[in-house]
């Protein structure tokens, strides 16, 4: 006798219960939906009105991130410094790692960017007065794949700038030079934008590509990390 | 003003979701492969694409599972019923394996070219071979033309290559590309309406058998069809064939490389803060067992939040050894990465060496040794992946740490689960497909890390499973009476005492005794030798069993036997493909071999197929002449944003054949430990930094 059997085990997983409590679906959803535990009670929240006074009182390196296309911004706080790399963490423990103002890693956001190799004169990674920014640069973006190296996207980029302008980030006006960075590789093309302070090269606002799956993240620097 | 760094910063956030744009892929034919209607094309589905097709026409109905095993190799297994093949109302059940290999991809002005075989190695009623070319010509149009043999050479042949043997469902290769050869071709238009395509083809299949023995009338070689894919992964087709017949198709498809939920969506890892250069290197504190206990009790809840349980622990000098169970994360390398990050934050600075040993089903597997200074030097850096792989050491673990180590004291431990099961019978001796709802209760009473008592009980809730069961006439009905076991009442699927242990750091062992499966009880022992550093292993299994009673949960039939196999396991390292060869004595006493090929994806998807040949004659073997089947396992993590090792499984194959039947044990050793060797760690090492 021939029988072909389809086991719709997904249903069993969804509906299952066990000595460990509800099934993994129910448990995980609870973890995601239920309010934060007391130790996570917000001190500063993107949902409340963000003021410069609150940022100053907060006293920590702080950025505001938003995935392009999403409506809500997230606040991420500088949590770890490793050499020149600073990792910013949200309350859901989703991470953004930056080298200077260059996003070199994301974690927990879906479609992780593992790391970025940049040129030694990359003005996004190493703050540089804008009149010294190069016209071209290269970068290697690494993503998860089979094996330790994963998948590498090597891009060549061309930088152009527009006339200086002003940007307001939480009550503070910054005089900035807008830069557009057009990058290409086989099958990949994206455009990053930066608003950089001319004299220091500090980038206060940017939109950066972090991979096909996430697309762009928009970063506002609310309080830059410094080693002073 | 210095900007201090702080671990937990509250903020209100929203869940993030990535969207994906899907490229148009080739459409499915009536039999579930990439093709026109009845005719194939030279196109390939995306690598890893897995499609389940249900089709129905007046000449055939049933199901098929198509898997794009490699970018240029399509495989498909069909379980079809031909209702009028031998005479009106006398159905024939036909199983076939189809292979299609793309010799040339389409490029520039050149078409794609493929060669294929339907019913590969078996000269059955569906057997045919072909060479086909396809070319996109613009405006969404694709033109296909080819030459067919066998069934595909039966309508208006243009020539003959030797004599083709009669289709008697025997194994062999003599029939391949022999007999009459005929032309076929067709056109597909991918219309501007999203997901809608129209097809027309000239078929070279004369449907000779169906016309001779059935009522089918072949009035035209022209077929017409309409395909519609309303959402990605769901495709339906309607066809008007041969001037007299209508056909319908439903295809559900997925792809391991196209997860519904990104595998790395969720909670990120703990950031690593490196130690300062002049940190305290004193190790005297580590000598106290109380200190170890204190540290472990502090670490345990942190790791348990990630689904990681510390089983054993020891701190000596500058080294910490942790034996851990990973109950949540699908990829062990990700769990190891999370553990060492946590250790780098939590442990005193003098602890330099992290030795992590994953424990699977009570067995310590591979010890992964990572130096803290390497971790600090590599994290966030551009070459972190390959650099960390180069500096990590892997060794076979002893099953336990020395007695002085801290040991989790939770035994005895009792776990249970209750799961609904919904098996669907696609074809069963002409019976209509049936749907049953069963309830399964499983329990495990673990007396120590390696020793447990396990039970499983199933009760039918609704359905017709087991109805109209007939007694087999086989002299060794080891499987052919399987329907008699489906009594409708509670069935004891398993009640065993199991002991998993290690004979040596690279040698695993298992002993089981009791009601091993629904049809057999007895004792079973297994040994597996597989050092972590090599991509192959060998094992042996011997079982002495007696057949269980059909409707008596604890009773027995008279049949007793000794069954066992020697097994060779090989992780090829090529596209995740693993091979397994089992040689030995099967339940019915027949001697033979099973060859299994499995492709495993780094995200946990798994597709496998097996073939068993033994010295039992095809006549005695039962339905299908020889044993074969495919199975598919999809991790729940692929579909939902959860850290879970759960998976949903699908099996598709021969049930009820007495030849080539093996014991269906809970979990064999290789299945338990295969995720923990160096080859597997290498493939998934990208997750280490996630």
Interface residues (C-beta under 8 A of the other chain):
Chain A: X1 X2 X3 X4 X5 X6 X7 X8 X9 X10 X11 X12 X13 X15 X16 X17 X18 X19 X20 X24 X25 X28 X32 X36 X39 X40 X41 X42 X43 X44 X45 X46 X47 X48 X59 X60 X61 X62 X67 X69 X70 X71 X72 X74 X75 X76 X77 X78 X79 X80 X81 X82 X83 X85 X87 X89 X90 X91 X92 X93 X94 X95 X97 X99 X104 X105 X107 X108 X109 X110 X111 X112 X114 X115 X116 X117 X118 X140 X142 X144 X145 X146 X147 X148 X149 X150 X213 X214 X215 X223 X224 X225 X226 X227 X228
Chain B: X1 X2 X3 X4 X5 X6 X7 X8 X9 X10 X11 X12 X13 X14 X15 X16 X17 X18 X19 X20 X52 X62 X63 X79 X93 X95 X261 X262 X263 X264 X265 X266 X267 X268 X269 X270 X271 X272 X273 X274 X328 X376 X379 X380 X381 X382 X383 X384 X385 X386 X388 X389 X414 X415 X416 X417 X418 X419 X420 X421 X422 X423 X424 X425 X426 X427 X428 X429 X440 X480 X482 X483 X576 X602 X622 X623 X624 X634 X636 X639 X640 X641 X642 X643 X644 X646 X647 X648 X649 X650 X651 X652 X653 X654 X655 X656 X682 X683 X685 X686 X687 X688 X689 X690
